[in-house]
Amino acid sequence: MLRFLTAGESHGQALVVIVEGVPAGLSLGTDDLAPDLARRQLGYGRGRRMAIERDTAQILAGVRHGQTLGSPIALQIHNRDWVNWQHTMSVEANPAESLPGARRAAVTRPRPGHADLSAGLKYAREDLRDILERASARETAARVAAGAIARALLRRVGIQVASHVVRIGSAAIPDPLAISFDRIKTLPLEDDVRCVDEETGKAMRAVIDTAKEAGDTVGGAFEVVAHDVPPGLGSHVQWDRKLDGRLAQALMSIPAIKAVGIGRAADVGTLPGSQVHDEILGDEGSGTGTVPGVARPTNNAGGLEGGVTNGEDIRVTVWMKPISTLMKPLRSIDLTTMQDAPAAIERSDVCAVPAAAVVGEAMVALVLADAILEKFGGDTMDEIDAACRHYAAALRTRLAVRSEPV
């Protein structure tokens, strides 16, 4: 089983990641982690922090001479902004007593839409900074680093994962399912809204500009697509083993995500079955997915039926709400007086949908890597490779064209 844990706060000294369950013999180095960490920091509408931080992950354990050992992998991502916050974030008791004026004022005015109030009440914290530092999306850098390890494992077995932004505010791609994986994969790194359509991308930037001028924020949606996924990952036999449920939970756990849809998503509730279910055609040699001799003219199911992969591309759409920190803050209360007060303002983004798409890729990669280990698992990558080859051969034999029924 592939698991990961993270520790660290938004303005703490570092984020720490432990990834457990990675087999021995997987090629892995810091160069495998760097590209996704860099992509997470890009995007039109990002805040000033992205000009300060340049995230890099240091591998502390679990890898030797560029190969995983089978033991837990430990990563560390330093915060370059730590020097500006070390007194505020000190682990020592009462730092203000020894450093007069160094400690920043406590946060007591919760932001609507953030964890400030709900978690502040849960953990009985008077200074809401104790909450907002951990609830910050800064922790997603750790997810992306862990996801890069999962992506390396998926790449070894031939699975690719990519994403694109399908909506920012009112600007949207009309039919994301019509966009092929190959088109999504060719999106250049410098595309700051990660939209496959140039005109829609311009409209997205205009929406972000309008929100920024108004002191407001804006959300949207992105789609994550996994390509060349074998059939049979996940299971229908228990509720918690269904792969669509596992994907939805992982993606919903990303800060500010409010909805997740598979394939045609909410539209399936408005269409008749004849326009929703993907027909199964016997078409040897020209299949649309990874099931030999089978073609699907559509992929409304998003690659999942009954909680199990069906060999088509996995397509998951994720909706993100606007960021909770507004430069023209909403109404709130001051918890020290219980009087009306404007919500606190923290350094923030106007729009983080393109960055969230990279985090979405990481979470999908982690879930799929876990599913691969579940079905083909072994202690080494060579064992997993052999199991994958055996399964592919068995599928070819079972689905070979026969002159008579068996």
N, C-alpha and C positions, 0 to 999 in steps of 0.2 A: 504494500500500500504506500502510495506517495503522499507524504504530509509535509506541511511547512508551517513554521511559527515565526512571528516577527516581534521585535521589541524595539522601543524607541519612541521619542516624541518629536513633534514637528520642528522645534528649535533645540532639540537635544544634541548631544555631541555626535551621535551616529545612530543609524538604523542597523539592527542586527537581524539576520535571517538564518534559520536552521531548516534545511531541507533533508528529509529522511525518506529512505526507500528507493533511492536511485541505485540501479544495479552497477556492479563493477564493470570497468572496461569501456565506459562512455567517454569519448574525447571531449574535454571541457577546459576552457581557459577564460581569462578575463575578456579576451576579444569576443567571445561568444555572448557575453553579458552587456557589453558597451553599447551596441547599436540600439537595442530596445530601450535602455535607460536614456539615451540621447533623444529618441523619438518621443518619449513620454514628456520631455520638457519643451517640445515644440508646440506650435499651434497659435493661430490668430486669436487674440483676446487674452493671452496669458499675462500674468502680473509681473511685477518687478523682481520677484524672487528668482525667476528663471534666468535673469541676468547675473545673479549672484552664484547660484548653485551650478555645478557641472558634475552631475552624479557619475561616480565610478564605483564599481564594486570590487572589493578585495576578497579573494578566497583565502580563508583562514584554516580550513580543515576539510578533509574528505576527498582531496584531489592531490595526486603526486605525479610529477612528470607528465602533466596534461591528461591524466586518466583518472576517472572516479575509482574509488576503492571499495565501494559498497557500504561504507560507513556514512554517518550524517555529514552533510556538507554545510559548512558555516561560512556566511558572507557578512561583510561589513561595508556600509555605505556612509561615509563621513558627511556631515553637514558643514559646508564652508561658511555658512552664516552663523555658526556656533559662537564665534568670537564676539558677535554683537549681542548675544543672548546668554552668555555663560553665567552672569550674575543672576539674571531672572530665573534661569533654569537650574540653579545650583541645587545639588542634592544635600547640601549641608543645612542644618536647622537655622532658621532666622538669619538669612544672609544680610538682611537690611541692617542688623545690629552691628556687623563688622564692616559693612560697606555702605555707609550712609548715602542715600540718593541713588544707589545702583539698582535697587529692585524696582521694577516697573509697577505701576498701580495695579491692584487686583482687578480682574474682570468680573463685574457684578451685573452687567446688563445683557441678558441672553439674547442671542440673535434668533428671530423666528426662522424655522426651517433647519436649524442646526441642533446638535446634540447638547448644546450648552445647558439648557434648562432640564431636559429629561434625565440626562446622565448626571448632572449636578445634584439633582434630588436623589437619584439612585445611590450615588457614592458619598453623599453628604459633604460635598466640597463647597466651601464658602467662596473661594477664588475659582471662577469658572475656567481659568487658564489650565487648571489641572485636568479639565475635560477636553477643552478645544485643542490642546496640543496633541493628544492621542487621536482624537476624532478627526483631525485634519487629514486631508487627502495626501499629505506628505508621505504617509505610510504606504501609499501605493507604489512608491519607488521600490520598496522591499518586495512587493508582489511581482513587479516587473522583473526584478532580478531572479526571483524563484521561477517565474514563468519562462525565463530565458533558458534555464536548465531543462525544464520540461520540453521546451521547443527543440533543444538539441536532441533529446531522446526521440521525439516525434520525427524529426528530420532523419534520424537513423533508420526508422521503419517506413519512411516515404511519405509522411503526412506533412502538409504545409498549412499554415494559419496566417490569415491576413484580415484587414478590416478597412472599412471606408465609412465616411460620415454621410448619412442619408438625409438629415434634417438639422437645421439650426433655426430656431424660431419658426417663422412662416416660410422660409426658403427650404424646399425639399425636392429630392429625387422622386418622381411619380411612382416608379415600380422598381424597387431595389433588387427584387428577385431576377429581374431581367439583366442585371449586370453580372457578367461572367467573372469567375475567379481570376482568370488570366488578366482581365482588365483591371481588377482591383490590385493584383500583384504588381502591376507596372506603375502604380502611383508613385511619383517621385518624392523623395524625402523632403524636398523644399516646398512641396504643396502644403501650405499652412492651415488649410481646412480639410485636407484629405478627402476631397470630393472628386468623383470621376468625371463630372460634367463641368466644363469651364464656366458656363453661364450661371449655373446654379451656385458654383463656388463664389462667383462675384456677388451674387445676391446674399449669400451667407455672410460674407465680410461686411456688406452694407448693414445687415441686421445687427451684427456685433458693434459696428461703429455707432449706430443709433442708440443702442443700449448704453454704451460707454458715455456718450454725450449726455444721456439722461441720468447718469449716476446709477444705472440699473444693471441687471445681469440677464443672461439668456441661456436657455438649455437647448436640447435637441435630441437626436438619436443617431446611433451608429450600428452597423452590421458587422458581425464577425463571421468569417467563412473558413471552414476547415475542409481541405481538399485531399482527395485520395485516401479517405478514411475507410478501412475495411468494414464489411458488415459484421454484426454480432457483438459489438461493444455495448456494455450495459446489460440489463436484464429486465424481463417483465414479471419475474416471480415474486418480488417483494417491492413494496412502495419505495423504499429508500435506495433501491438499486437501479431504478429507472434513470437512464442517462439524461433525459431531458430535465427531470427534476434536479439532478445534481448540477447540471449546467445553470439552470435558473437560480438555484441557491447561491452558487459561486458568483454569478454576475450581479445578483441583487445585493450582495455584500459590499460591492464597490460603493464608496461614499457618493451620495446624491442620485443613485440609480433608483427609479421608482417603478419601472416595468420592464419585463423581459418577454419576448415572443419568439416562437420557433417557426421557421418557414413563413407561411402566409399570415401567421399570428392572429390578431383580432379579427381579420377579415373572414376567417373561417366561420364565424358566427353569423355572417350575413349572406353567405353563398350556399347554394344547394350542393349536395354531396357529389353530383356529377362534375362540378367545377372545382372541387377541393381535392378529392382523392387522386393520387398519381397512378395512372394505368401502368401495368407491368407487361412489357412486350418482349417476346423472345426474338432477339436480333443478334445472333452470334457474330462477334467480331466488331460490332459497332455500339457497344454498350455505353451508357452515359456516366457510369460510375465504376465501382470496383467489383461488382458482381459479374462474373464472366457469362456472356450470352444473354444478358438482361439489359434492356433499355427502358428508361423512363422519359416520356415526352415532357413531363413537368416535374417540379420539385417543390410542390406546395407544402409537403410535410417537413421540409427543411432537413432531410437526411435522417429523420428519426420516426419510427413507427413502433408503438407499444413500448416506448422507453429504450428501444434497441436501434443501433445504427443500421441503415438499410443499404449502405454502399454509395449513396449519393452524397453530394457536398452537405456538410452540416452548416445551416444558415440560421444565425441567431441575431435578432434585432433587440437593441437595448436603448431604453429611453432615460435620459438624464434631466433632472430638474435644474433650474437656474441656481447658480452659486448663492449661498445664504448671506454672504457679506455684501451689503449694498453701500455705495459711497453716499447715497442719500438714504440713510437708514430708516427702516420701518419702526413703528411704535413698539415699545417694550416696557419693562419695569426695571427699576433698580432694586435688586434683592436685599440690599442693606437697609432701604427705607420703605420698600413696597410702594413707591410712588412712580407715576408714569415717567418714562425716560426713553430717549432714542436708543435703539440697539447699538451694541458695541461695533466698532469698525476695526477689522483686522486687515492686514495686507492680503490681497486676494486677486482673483481673476474676474474678468467680465464674462468669459466663456471658456470652458475647459473640455468641451465635447471631443475635439480631435485628440487631446491627451488621454481622455477616458477610453477612447477606442483602443489605444495601445495597452491600457490596463485590462480591457476586455479580452484582448488577444491572450494576455498572460493567464487570465483565469480559465479561459477555454483550453489553453495548452495544458494547464495543470490538471484539469478534469480529464482530458483525453489521455494524458500520459498515465494517470492513475488507472483509467479503464484498460489501456494497453497492458499494463503490468498485471491487472486483474485477470485478463484473458490469456496472455502469453507469458506470464511472469516466470522469472528465473533469477538467479543470483548474479548472472553475468549477461552482458549484451549479446554475447555469442549464443547463449541459450535462447534468448528472446528472438534473435534473428532466425534460428533454426525452427522455432515454433511458428513464426510468421510464415516461413516458406512452406512448412508442412500444411498449414491451414489453407493457404492459397492453392496448393496442389489438390487438396481434398475438395475445395469448391469447384475447381476446374473439372475434376472427375465427376462430381455429382451433377453438375449442370451441363455436361457435354450433350450434344444433340444425339438422340437415339432413334433408330428406325422403328422400334416398337416400345410401348410402355413397359417399364420394369414391374 
